[in-house]
Amino acid sequence: MLVLTTEAALNILIDWLQDNIDCESGLIFDNDEDRTDSATLLPCIQQARNDVRDLRHLQLLHNVNKP
């Protein structure tokens, strides 16, 4: 079995949120007052994925430049 990385998991979540948006899903994640939906969450999850990707690249650079 393959290990699910954080980046891969975030990609799955991004695809799912995008499908919800494309299908005009009425799914609300928090409450009727705030009404956080897939369109609201998507940019946050995309940023989290980009941050994880940047961190992985920085870790690789750090390991390459170790004496």
N, CA, C and O atoms as a Maestro MAE file, in Angstrom:
{
 s_m_m2io_version
 :::
 2.0.0
}

f_m_ct {
 s_m_title
 :::
 protein
 m_atom[268] {
  # First column is atom index #
  i_m_mmod_type
  r_m_x_coord
  r_m_y_coord
  r_m_z_coord
  i_m_residue_number
  s_m_chain_name
  s_m_pdb_residue_name
  s_m_pdb_atom_name
  i_m_atomic_number
  :::
  1 25 0.839 -1.183 0.000 1 A "MET " " N  " 7
  2 3 0.000 0.000 0.000 1 A "MET " " CA " 6
  3 2 0.883 1.245 0.000 1 A "MET " " C  " 6
  4 15 1.869 1.319 0.734 1 A "MET " " O  " 8
  5 25 0.517 2.226 -0.835 2 A "LEU " " N  " 7
  6 3 1.268 3.463 -0.904 2 A "LEU " " CA " 6
  7 2 0.984 4.341 0.305 2 A "LEU " " C  " 6
  8 15 -0.118 4.335 0.854 2 A "LEU " " O  " 8
  9 25 1.983 5.082 0.700 3 A "VAL " " N  " 7
  10 3 1.823 6.024 1.806 3 A "VAL " " CA " 6
  11 2 1.177 7.293 1.249 3 A "VAL " " C  " 6
  12 15 1.628 7.833 0.240 3 A "VAL " " O  " 8
  13 25 0.140 7.754 1.898 4 A "LEU " " N  " 7
  14 3 -0.533 8.977 1.486 4 A "LEU " " CA " 6
  15 2 0.198 10.161 2.098 4 A "LEU " " C  " 6
  16 15 0.236 10.318 3.318 4 A "LEU " " O  " 8
  17 25 0.773 10.986 1.245 5 A "THR " " N  " 7
  18 3 1.476 12.173 1.734 5 A "THR " " CA " 6
  19 2 0.472 13.287 2.021 5 A "THR " " C  " 6
  20 15 -0.671 13.240 1.566 5 A "THR " " O  " 8
  21 25 0.906 14.264 2.763 6 A "THR " " N  " 7
  22 3 0.053 15.409 3.052 6 A "THR " " CA " 6
  23 2 -0.324 16.127 1.763 6 A "THR " " C  " 6
  24 15 -1.475 16.529 1.588 6 A "THR " " O  " 8
  25 25 0.626 16.287 0.873 7 A "GLU " " N  " 7
  26 3 0.351 16.961 -0.397 7 A "GLU " " CA " 6
  27 2 -0.662 16.177 -1.233 7 A "GLU " " C  " 6
  28 15 -1.570 16.770 -1.816 7 A "GLU " " O  " 8
  29 25 -0.519 14.866 -1.294 8 A "ALA " " N  " 7
  30 3 -1.466 14.035 -2.048 8 A "ALA " " CA " 6
  31 2 -2.861 14.102 -1.430 8 A "ALA " " C  " 6
  32 15 -3.856 14.157 -2.152 8 A "ALA " " O  " 8
  33 25 -2.939 14.097 -0.104 9 A "ALA " " N  " 7
  34 3 -4.234 14.188 0.572 9 A "ALA " " CA " 6
  35 2 -4.896 15.532 0.291 9 A "ALA " " C  " 6
  36 15 -6.106 15.598 0.077 9 A "ALA " " O  " 8
  37 25 -4.114 16.592 0.292 10 A "LEU " " N  " 7
  38 3 -4.663 17.910 -0.010 10 A "LEU " " CA " 6
  39 2 -5.128 17.986 -1.461 10 A "LEU " " C  " 6
  40 15 -6.127 18.644 -1.752 10 A "LEU " " O  " 8
  41 25 -4.423 17.327 -2.371 11 A "ASN " " N  " 7
  42 3 -4.856 17.278 -3.768 11 A "ASN " " CA " 6
  43 2 -6.202 16.576 -3.898 11 A "ASN " " C  " 6
  44 15 -7.063 17.018 -4.659 11 A "ASN " " O  " 8
  45 25 -6.384 15.498 -3.166 12 A "ILE " " N  " 7
  46 3 -7.671 14.785 -3.173 12 A "ILE " " CA " 6
  47 2 -8.772 15.699 -2.666 12 A "ILE " " C  " 6
  48 15 -9.853 15.765 -3.250 12 A "ILE " " O  " 8
  49 25 -8.497 16.400 -1.583 13 A "LEU " " N  " 7
  50 3 -9.483 17.316 -1.007 13 A "LEU " " CA " 6
  51 2 -9.802 18.457 -1.976 13 A "LEU " " C  " 6
  52 15 -10.962 18.848 -2.105 13 A "LEU " " O  " 8
  53 25 -8.796 18.988 -2.649 14 A "ILE " " N  " 7
  54 3 -8.995 20.049 -3.642 14 A "ILE " " CA " 6
  55 2 -9.896 19.559 -4.769 14 A "ILE " " C  " 6
  56 15 -10.827 20.254 -5.176 14 A "ILE " " O  " 8
  57 25 -9.615 18.359 -5.271 15 A "ASP " " N  " 7
  58 3 -10.447 17.794 -6.341 15 A "ASP " " CA " 6
  59 2 -11.894 17.624 -5.878 15 A "ASP " " C  " 6
  60 15 -12.826 17.921 -6.625 15 A "ASP " " O  " 8
  61 25 -12.077 17.151 -4.657 16 A "TRP " " N  " 7
  62 3 -13.418 16.944 -4.107 16 A "TRP " " CA " 6
  63 2 -14.161 18.270 -3.958 16 A "TRP " " C  " 6
  64 15 -15.332 18.377 -4.323 16 A "TRP " " O  " 8
  65 25 -13.471 19.284 -3.418 17 A "LEU " " N  " 7
  66 3 -14.095 20.597 -3.273 17 A "LEU " " CA " 6
  67 2 -14.463 21.174 -4.637 17 A "LEU " " C  " 6
  68 15 -15.535 21.759 -4.797 17 A "LEU " " O  " 8
  69 25 -13.579 21.009 -5.619 18 A "GLN " " N  " 7
  70 3 -13.860 21.514 -6.961 18 A "GLN " " CA " 6
  71 2 -15.068 20.800 -7.566 18 A "GLN " " C  " 6
  72 15 -15.902 21.429 -8.218 18 A "GLN " " O  " 8
  73 25 -15.162 19.491 -7.350 19 A "ASP " " N  " 7
  74 3 -16.338 18.744 -7.819 19 A "ASP " " CA " 6
  75 2 -17.614 19.270 -7.159 19 A "ASP " " C  " 6
  76 15 -18.644 19.408 -7.819 19 A "ASP " " O  " 8
  77 25 -17.546 19.562 -5.865 20 A "ASN " " N  " 7
  78 3 -18.702 20.127 -5.168 20 A "ASN " " CA " 6
  79 2 -19.124 21.452 -5.806 20 A "ASN " " C  " 6
  80 15 -20.313 21.709 -5.999 20 A "ASN " " O  " 8
  81 25 -18.140 22.280 -6.127 21 A "ILE " " N  " 7
  82 3 -18.421 23.578 -6.755 21 A "ILE " " CA " 6
  83 2 -19.043 23.361 -8.132 21 A "ILE " " C  " 6
  84 15 -20.054 23.978 -8.468 21 A "ILE " " O  " 8
  85 25 -18.435 22.483 -8.924 22 A "ASP " " N  " 7
  86 3 -18.928 22.221 -10.281 22 A "ASP " " CA " 6
  87 2 -20.346 21.663 -10.287 22 A "ASP " " C  " 6
  88 15 -21.130 21.946 -11.193 22 A "ASP " " O  " 8
  89 25 -20.668 20.868 -9.270 23 A "CYS " " N  " 7
  90 3 -22.008 20.264 -9.173 23 A "CYS " " CA " 6
  91 2 -22.991 21.147 -8.417 23 A "CYS " " C  " 6
  92 15 -24.133 20.757 -8.173 23 A "CYS " " O  " 8
  93 25 -22.534 22.345 -8.047 24 A "GLU " " N  " 7
  94 3 -23.356 23.295 -7.294 24 A "GLU " " CA " 6
  95 2 -23.931 22.674 -6.016 24 A "GLU " " C  " 6
  96 15 -25.104 22.850 -5.685 24 A "GLU " " O  " 8
  97 25 -23.069 21.948 -5.321 25 A "SER " " N  " 7
  98 3 -23.452 21.314 -4.062 25 A "SER " " CA " 6
  99 2 -23.807 22.376 -3.028 25 A "SER " " C  " 6
  100 15 -23.170 23.427 -2.962 25 A "SER " " O  " 8
  101 25 -24.805 22.101 -2.241 26 A "GLY " " N  " 7
  102 3 -25.202 23.007 -1.178 26 A "GLY " " CA " 6
  103 2 -24.589 22.661 0.160 26 A "GLY " " C  " 6
  104 15 -25.040 23.147 1.197 26 A "GLY " " O  " 8
  105 25 -23.554 21.816 0.146 27 A "LEU " " N  " 7
  106 3 -22.923 21.350 1.379 27 A "LEU " " CA " 6
  107 2 -22.298 22.518 2.149 27 A "LEU " " C  " 6
  108 15 -21.484 23.268 1.612 27 A "LEU " " O  " 8
  109 25 -22.695 22.654 3.413 28 A "ILE " " N  " 7
  110 3 -22.151 23.681 4.308 28 A "ILE " " CA " 6
  111 2 -21.345 22.962 5.383 28 A "ILE " " C  " 6
  112 15 -21.805 21.971 5.949 28 A "ILE " " O  " 8
  113 25 -20.138 23.463 5.665 29 A "PHE " " N  " 7
  114 3 -19.218 22.768 6.559 29 A "PHE " " CA " 6
  115 2 -19.292 23.209 8.015 29 A "PHE " " C  " 6
  116 15 -18.785 22.510 8.893 29 A "PHE " " O  " 8
  117 25 -19.908 24.346 8.289 30 A "ASP " " N  " 7
  118 3 -19.893 24.786 9.678 30 A "ASP " " CA " 6
  119 2 -21.297 25.014 10.242 30 A "ASP " " C  " 6
  120 15 -21.782 24.193 11.020 30 A "ASP " " O  " 8
  121 25 -21.937 26.077 9.877 31 A "ASN " " N  " 7
  122 3 -23.259 26.364 10.447 31 A "ASN " " CA " 6
  123 2 -24.055 27.250 9.493 31 A "ASN " " C  " 6
  124 15 -23.521 27.771 8.514 31 A "ASN " " O  " 8
  125 25 -25.320 27.406 9.795 32 A "ASP " " N  " 7
  126 3 -26.199 28.193 8.921 32 A "ASP " " CA " 6
  127 2 -25.884 29.687 8.948 32 A "ASP " " C  " 6
  128 15 -26.282 30.422 8.044 32 A "ASP " " O  " 8
  129 25 -25.183 30.130 9.964 33 A "GLU " " N  " 7
  130 3 -24.850 31.551 10.065 33 A "GLU " " CA " 6
  131 2 -23.635 31.889 9.198 33 A "GLU " " C  " 6
  132 15 -23.681 32.831 8.407 33 A "GLU " " O  " 8
  133 25 -22.541 31.117 9.347 34 A "ASP " " N  " 7
  134 3 -21.307 31.399 8.604 34 A "ASP " " CA " 6
  135 2 -21.346 30.841 7.181 34 A "ASP " " C  " 6
  136 15 -20.787 31.437 6.261 34 A "ASP " " O  " 8
  137 25 -22.010 29.693 7.005 35 A "ARG " " N  " 7
  138 3 -22.230 29.070 5.702 35 A "ARG " " CA " 6
  139 2 -20.940 28.877 4.897 35 A "ARG " " C  " 6
  140 15 -20.861 29.270 3.733 35 A "ARG " " O  " 8
  141 25 -19.949 28.277 5.521 36 A "THR " " N  " 7
  142 3 -18.692 27.986 4.833 36 A "THR " " CA " 6
  143 2 -18.909 26.824 3.877 36 A "THR " " C  " 6
  144 15 -19.183 25.699 4.296 36 A "THR " " O  " 8
  145 25 -18.783 27.115 2.579 37 A "ASP " " N  " 7
  146 3 -19.014 26.093 1.565 37 A "ASP " " CA " 6
  147 2 -17.705 25.746 0.848 37 A "ASP " " C  " 6
  148 15 -16.639 26.249 1.205 37 A "ASP " " O  " 8
  149 25 -17.800 24.891 -0.154 38 A "SER " " N  " 7
  150 3 -16.615 24.426 -0.878 38 A "SER " " CA " 6
  151 2 -15.870 25.577 -1.554 38 A "SER " " C  " 6
  152 15 -14.639 25.594 -1.578 38 A "SER " " O  " 8
  153 25 -16.617 26.541 -2.106 39 A "ALA " " N  " 7
  154 3 -15.980 27.674 -2.777 39 A "ALA " " CA " 6
  155 2 -15.181 28.533 -1.801 39 A "ALA " " C  " 6
  156 15 -14.163 29.118 -2.172 39 A "ALA " " O  " 8
  157 25 -15.641 28.608 -0.564 40 A "THR " " N  " 7
  158 3 -14.921 29.366 0.462 40 A "THR " " CA " 6
  159 2 -13.675 28.617 0.921 40 A "THR " " C  " 6
  160 15 -12.625 29.222 1.135 40 A "THR " " O  " 8
  161 25 -13.791 27.305 1.070 41 A "LEU " " N  " 7
  162 3 -12.663 26.506 1.563 41 A "LEU " " CA " 6
  163 2 -11.574 26.288 0.523 41 A "LEU " " C  " 6
  164 15 -10.396 26.209 0.872 41 A "LEU " " O  " 8
  165 25 -11.949 26.190 -0.752 42 A "LEU " " N  " 7
  166 3 -10.992 25.807 -1.791 42 A "LEU " " CA " 6
  167 2 -9.714 26.642 -1.796 42 A "LEU " " C  " 6
  168 15 -8.632 26.056 -1.803 42 A "LEU " " O  " 8
  169 25 -9.774 27.974 -1.794 43 A "PRO " " N  " 7
  170 3 -8.524 28.746 -1.812 43 A "PRO " " CA " 6
  171 2 -7.643 28.495 -0.583 43 A "PRO " " C  " 6
  172 15 -6.416 28.519 -0.685 43 A "PRO " " O  " 8
  173 25 -8.258 28.256 0.562 44 A "CYS " " N  " 7
  174 3 -7.490 27.986 1.784 44 A "CYS " " CA " 6
  175 2 -6.751 26.652 1.681 44 A "CYS " " C  " 6
  176 15 -5.595 26.544 2.088 44 A "CYS " " O  " 8
  177 25 -7.418 25.648 1.140 45 A "ILE " " N  " 7
  178 3 -6.804 24.329 0.993 45 A "ILE " " CA " 6
  179 2 -5.722 24.373 -0.078 45 A "ILE " " C  " 6
  180 15 -4.684 23.725 0.064 45 A "ILE " " O  " 8
  181 25 -5.951 25.129 -1.147 46 A "GLN " " N  " 7
  182 3 -4.919 25.286 -2.179 46 A "GLN " " CA " 6
  183 2 -3.684 25.964 -1.597 46 A "GLN " " C  " 6
  184 15 -2.559 25.574 -1.910 46 A "GLN " " O  " 8
  185 25 -3.882 26.971 -0.760 47 A "GLN " " N  " 7
  186 3 -2.748 27.644 -0.126 47 A "GLN " " CA " 6
  187 2 -2.013 26.704 0.815 47 A "GLN " " C  " 6
  188 15 -0.783 26.710 0.867 47 A "GLN " " O  " 8
  189 25 -2.756 25.900 1.555 48 A "ALA " " N  " 7
  190 3 -2.127 24.926 2.452 48 A "ALA " " CA " 6
  191 2 -1.280 23.949 1.657 48 A "ALA " " C  " 6
  192 15 -0.163 23.630 2.063 48 A "ALA " " O  " 8
  193 25 -1.800 23.461 0.514 49 A "ARG " " N  " 7
  194 3 -1.031 22.552 -0.333 49 A "ARG " " CA " 6
  195 2 0.242 23.232 -0.844 49 A "ARG " " C  " 6
  196 15 1.313 22.625 -0.852 49 A "ARG " " O  " 8
  197 25 0.122 24.488 -1.268 50 A "ASN " " N  " 7
  198 3 1.296 25.217 -1.747 50 A "ASN " " CA " 6
  199 2 2.312 25.412 -0.631 50 A "ASN " " C  " 6
  200 15 3.517 25.328 -0.872 50 A "ASN " " O  " 8
  201 25 1.847 25.671 0.576 51 A "ASP " " N  " 7
  202 3 2.751 25.830 1.720 51 A "ASP " " CA " 6
  203 2 3.477 24.515 2.027 51 A "ASP " " C  " 6
  204 15 4.675 24.514 2.308 51 A "ASP " " O  " 8
  205 25 2.752 23.411 1.973 52 A "VAL " " N  " 7
  206 3 3.370 22.097 2.207 52 A "VAL " " CA " 6
  207 2 4.412 21.813 1.129 52 A "VAL " " C  " 6
  208 15 5.499 21.317 1.423 52 A "VAL " " O  " 8
  209 25 4.077 22.129 -0.113 53 A "ARG " " N  " 7
  210 3 5.006 21.922 -1.232 53 A "ARG " " CA " 6
  211 2 6.268 22.773 -1.048 53 A "ARG " " C  " 6
  212 15 7.382 22.289 -1.242 53 A "ARG " " O  " 8
  213 25 6.084 24.050 -0.670 54 A "ASP " " N  " 7
  214 3 7.231 24.932 -0.445 54 A "ASP " " CA " 6
  215 2 8.103 24.422 0.692 54 A "ASP " " C  " 6
  216 15 9.330 24.451 0.597 54 A "ASP " " O  " 8
  217 25 7.476 23.957 1.764 55 A "LEU " " N  " 7
  218 3 8.231 23.428 2.895 55 A "LEU " " CA " 6
  219 2 9.047 22.206 2.480 55 A "LEU " " C  " 6
  220 15 10.205 22.068 2.874 55 A "LEU " " O  " 8
  221 25 8.443 21.317 1.682 56 A "ARG " " N  " 7
  222 3 9.168 20.128 1.215 56 A "ARG " " CA " 6
  223 2 10.374 20.539 0.376 56 A "ARG " " C  " 6
  224 15 11.449 19.955 0.515 56 A "ARG " " O  " 8
  225 25 10.208 21.537 -0.494 57 A "HIS " " N  " 7
  226 3 11.323 22.004 -1.316 57 A "HIS " " CA " 6
  227 2 12.429 22.611 -0.448 57 A "HIS " " C  " 6
  228 15 13.612 22.375 -0.692 57 A "HIS " " O  " 8
  229 25 12.048 23.380 0.547 58 A "LEU " " N  " 7
  230 3 13.045 23.968 1.443 58 A "LEU " " CA " 6
  231 2 13.797 22.883 2.217 58 A "LEU " " C  " 6
  232 15 15.005 22.990 2.429 58 A "LEU " " O  " 8
  233 25 13.081 21.845 2.635 59 A "GLN " " N  " 7
  234 3 13.736 20.741 3.340 59 A "GLN " " CA " 6
  235 2 14.730 20.034 2.423 59 A "GLN " " C  " 6
  236 15 15.830 19.681 2.849 59 A "GLN " " O  " 8
  237 25 14.349 19.828 1.176 60 A "LEU " " N  " 7
  238 3 15.258 19.189 0.213 60 A "LEU " " CA " 6
  239 2 16.490 20.053 -0.022 60 A "LEU " " C  " 6
  240 15 17.610 19.544 -0.062 60 A "LEU " " O  " 8
  241 25 16.288 21.347 -0.177 61 A "LEU " " N  " 7
  242 3 17.425 22.252 -0.371 61 A "LEU " " CA " 6
  243 2 18.346 22.243 0.852 61 A "LEU " " C  " 6
  244 15 19.569 22.237 0.717 61 A "LEU " " O  " 8
  245 25 17.758 22.242 2.024 62 A "HIS " " N  " 7
  246 3 18.544 22.225 3.260 62 A "HIS " " CA " 6
  247 2 19.377 20.947 3.341 62 A "HIS " " C  " 6
  248 15 20.548 20.989 3.716 62 A "HIS " " O  " 8
  249 25 18.770 19.812 2.991 63 A "ASN " " N  " 7
  250 3 19.490 18.528 3.051 63 A "ASN " " CA " 6
  251 2 20.591 18.449 2.012 63 A "ASN " " C  " 6
  252 15 21.624 17.830 2.265 63 A "ASN " " O  " 8
  253 25 20.402 19.058 0.849 64 A "VAL " " N  " 7
  254 3 21.423 19.060 -0.211 64 A "VAL " " CA " 6
  255 2 22.597 19.915 0.209 64 A "VAL " " C  " 6
  256 15 23.745 19.583 -0.089 64 A "VAL " " O  " 8
  257 25 22.330 21.009 0.895 65 A "ASN " " N  " 7
  258 3 23.394 21.952 1.276 65 A "ASN " " CA " 6
  259 2 24.034 21.643 2.619 65 A "ASN " " C  " 6
  260 15 24.879 22.408 3.085 65 A "ASN " " O  " 8
  261 25 23.652 20.537 3.254 66 A "LYS " " N  " 7
  262 3 24.276 20.154 4.523 66 A "LYS " " CA " 6
  263 2 25.726 19.741 4.265 66 A "LYS " " C  " 6
  264 15 26.033 19.070 3.280 66 A "LYS " " O  " 8
  265 25 26.602 20.160 5.170 67 A "PRO " " N  " 7
  266 3 28.017 19.757 5.004 67 A "PRO " " CA " 6
  267 2 28.228 18.291 5.289 67 A "PRO " " C  " 6
  268 15 29.353 17.799 5.195 67 A "PRO " " O  " 8
  :::
 }
 m_bond[267] {
  # First column is bond index #
  i_m_from
  i_m_to
  i_m_order
  :::
  1 1 2 1
  2 2 3 1
  3 3 4 2
  4 3 5 1
  5 5 6 1
  6 6 7 1
  7 7 8 2
  8 7 9 1
  9 9 10 1
  10 10 11 1
  11 11 12 2
  12 11 13 1
  13 13 14 1
  14 14 15 1
  15 15 16 2
  16 15 17 1
  17 17 18 1
  18 18 19 1
  19 19 20 2
  20 19 21 1
  21 21 22 1
  22 22 23 1
  23 23 24 2
  24 23 25 1
  25 25 26 1
  26 26 27 1
  27 27 28 2
  28 27 29 1
  29 29 30 1
  30 30 31 1
  31 31 32 2
  32 31 33 1
  33 33 34 1
  34 34 35 1
  35 35 36 2
  36 35 37 1
  37 37 38 1
  38 38 39 1
  39 39 40 2
  40 39 41 1
  41 41 42 1
  42 42 43 1
  43 43 44 2
  44 43 45 1
  45 45 46 1
  46 46 47 1
  47 47 48 2
  48 47 49 1
  49 49 50 1
  50 50 51 1
  51 51 52 2
  52 51 53 1
  53 53 54 1
  54 54 55 1
  55 55 56 2
  56 55 57 1
  57 57 58 1
  58 58 59 1
  59 59 60 2
  60 59 61 1
  61 61 62 1
  62 62 63 1
  63 63 64 2
  64 63 65 1
  65 65 66 1
  66 66 67 1
  67 67 68 2
  68 67 69 1
  69 69 70 1
  70 70 71 1
  71 71 72 2
  72 71 73 1
  73 73 74 1
  74 74 75 1
  75 75 76 2
  76 75 77 1
  77 77 78 1
  78 78 79 1
  79 79 80 2
  80 79 81 1
  81 81 82 1
  82 82 83 1
  83 83 84 2
  84 83 85 1
  85 85 86 1
  86 86 87 1
  87 87 88 2
  88 87 89 1
  89 89 90 1
  90 90 91 1
  91 91 92 2
  92 91 93 1
  93 93 94 1
  94 94 95 1
  95 95 96 2
  96 95 97 1
  97 97 98 1
  98 98 99 1
  99 99 100 2
  100 99 101 1
  101 101 102 1
  102 102 103 1
  103 103 104 2
  104 103 105 1
  105 105 106 1
  106 106 107 1
  107 107 108 2
  108 107 109 1
  109 109 110 1
  110 110 111 1
  111 111 112 2
  112 111 113 1
  113 113 114 1
  114 114 115 1
  115 115 116 2
  116 115 117 1
  117 117 118 1
  118 118 119 1
  119 119 120 2
  120 119 121 1
  121 121 122 1
  122 122 123 1
  123 123 124 2
  124 123 125 1
  125 125 126 1
  126 126 127 1
  127 127 128 2
  128 127 129 1
  129 129 130 1
  130 130 131 1
  131 131 132 2
  132 131 133 1
  133 133 134 1
  134 134 135 1
  135 135 136 2
  136 135 137 1
  137 137 138 1
  138 138 139 1
  139 139 140 2
  140 139 141 1
  141 141 142 1
  142 142 143 1
  143 143 144 2
  144 143 145 1
  145 145 146 1
  146 146 147 1
  147 147 148 2
  148 147 149 1
  149 149 150 1
  150 150 151 1
  151 151 152 2
  152 151 153 1
  153 153 154 1
  154 154 155 1
  155 155 156 2
  156 155 157 1
  157 157 158 1
  158 158 159 1
  159 159 160 2
  160 159 161 1
  161 161 162 1
  162 162 163 1
  163 163 164 2
  164 163 165 1
  165 165 166 1
  166 166 167 1
  167 167 168 2
  168 167 169 1
  169 169 170 1
  170 170 171 1
  171 171 172 2
  172 171 173 1
  173 173 174 1
  174 174 175 1
  175 175 176 2
  176 175 177 1
  177 177 178 1
  178 178 179 1
  179 179 180 2
  180 179 181 1
  181 181 182 1
  182 182 183 1
  183 183 184 2
  184 183 185 1
  185 185 186 1
  186 186 187 1
  187 187 188 2
  188 187 189 1
  189 189 190 1
  190 190 191 1
  191 191 192 2
  192 191 193 1
  193 193 194 1
  194 194 195 1
  195 195 196 2
  196 195 197 1
  197 197 198 1
  198 198 199 1
  199 199 200 2
  200 199 201 1
  201 201 202 1
  202 202 203 1
  203 203 204 2
  204 203 205 1
  205 205 206 1
  206 206 207 1
  207 207 208 2
  208 207 209 1
  209 209 210 1
  210 210 211 1
  211 211 212 2
  212 211 213 1
  213 213 214 1
  214 214 215 1
  215 215 216 2
  216 215 217 1
  217 217 218 1
  218 218 219 1
  219 219 220 2
  220 219 221 1
  221 221 222 1
  222 222 223 1
  223 223 224 2
  224 223 225 1
  225 225 226 1
  226 226 227 1
  227 227 228 2
  228 227 229 1
  229 229 230 1
  230 230 231 1
  231 231 232 2
  232 231 233 1
  233 233 234 1
  234 234 235 1
  235 235 236 2
  236 235 237 1
  237 237 238 1
  238 238 239 1
  239 239 240 2
  240 239 241 1
  241 241 242 1
  242 242 243 1
  243 243 244 2
  244 243 245 1
  245 245 246 1
  246 246 247 1
  247 247 248 2
  248 247 249 1
  249 249 250 1
  250 250 251 1
  251 251 252 2
  252 251 253 1
  253 253 254 1
  254 254 255 1
  255 255 256 2
  256 255 257 1
  257 257 258 1
  258 258 259 1
  259 259 260 2
  260 259 261 1
  261 261 262 1
  262 262 263 1
  263 263 264 2
  264 263 265 1
  265 265 266 1
  266 266 267 1
  267 267 268 2
  :::
 }
}
